[in-house]
Amino acid sequence: MHDHRHLPVLRFCRGLYAELSRGQAWLFVPFVWALMLLWSKWWLDRYHYGPLEWAWRSLARGSVQPMRKGQPTLGAPTGD
């Protein structure tokens, strides 16, 4: 048996990997997916990007990109 305590994702789950049987995991995963879907809808209604995508785009473009919806997009025409 391998020791998985060094993996950050498993540590984040507070050791559930070693505690749940395969059947219990099959019952647990749909609830996690549902939670992620609900959270994603809430997030994307308010923000242009996820946090990592925002960081990546800001680094790639060399300037901080607007994250919240409703903020003016950099380089967008102003209509003047």
C-alpha positions in Angstrom: 0.0 0.0 0.0 1.3 3.5 -0.9 1.4 6.4 1.5 -0.7 9.2 -0.1 -0.4 11.7 2.7 2.2 13.8 0.7 -0.3 14.6 -2.0 -1.8 18.1 -1.4 -5.2 17.2 -3.0 -5.6 14.3 -0.7 -4.5 16.3 2.3 -7.1 19.0 1.3 -9.8 16.3 1.5 -8.6 15.6 5.0 -7.7 12.0 4.3 -11.0 10.9 2.8 -9.1 9.0 0.2 -7.9 6.5 2.8 -11.1 6.5 4.8 -13.8 5.9 2.1 -14.4 2.6 0.4 -14.9 2.5 -3.3 -18.7 2.3 -2.9 -18.7 5.3 -0.5 -16.7 7.3 -2.9 -19.2 6.5 -5.7 -21.9 8.0 -3.4 -19.8 11.0 -2.3 -18.6 12.1 -5.8 -22.0 13.2 -7.2 -22.6 15.5 -4.3 -19.1 17.1 -4.9 -19.9 17.5 -8.6 -23.3 19.1 -7.8 -21.7 21.5 -5.4 -19.0 22.5 -8.0 -21.7 23.1 -10.6 -23.8 25.3 -8.3 -20.7 27.2 -7.3 -19.5 27.6 -10.9 -22.8 29.1 -11.9 -22.7 31.6 -9.1 -19.0 32.4 -9.8 -19.4 32.9 -13.6 -22.5 35.1 -13.1 -20.2 37.6 -11.3 -16.8 37.1 -12.8 -15.3 36.8 -16.3 -12.9 34.1 -15.4 -12.0 31.6 -12.8 -9.1 32.7 -10.4 -6.4 30.7 -12.2 -7.5 31.7 -15.7 -7.6 35.3 -14.6 -4.0 35.0 -13.2 -2.8 33.3 -16.4 -4.5 35.9 -18.7 -3.1 38.8 -16.6 0.5 37.3 -16.8 0.2 36.6 -20.5 -1.1 40.0 -21.4 1.3 41.8 -19.1 -1.4 43.8 -17.2 -4.0 43.0 -14.6 -7.2 42.0 -16.4 -10.7 43.0 -15.0 -12.2 40.1 -13.2 -15.6 41.2 -12.1 -18.3 41.5 -14.7 -19.4 45.1 -15.2 -15.8 46.4 -15.1 -14.7 47.9 -18.3 -12.6 45.6 -20.4 -9.1 46.9 -21.1 -8.7 47.9 -24.7 -12.4 47.9 -25.5 -13.8 50.7 -27.6 -15.3 53.5 -25.5 -17.6 54.9 -28.1 -16.1 58.4 -28.0 
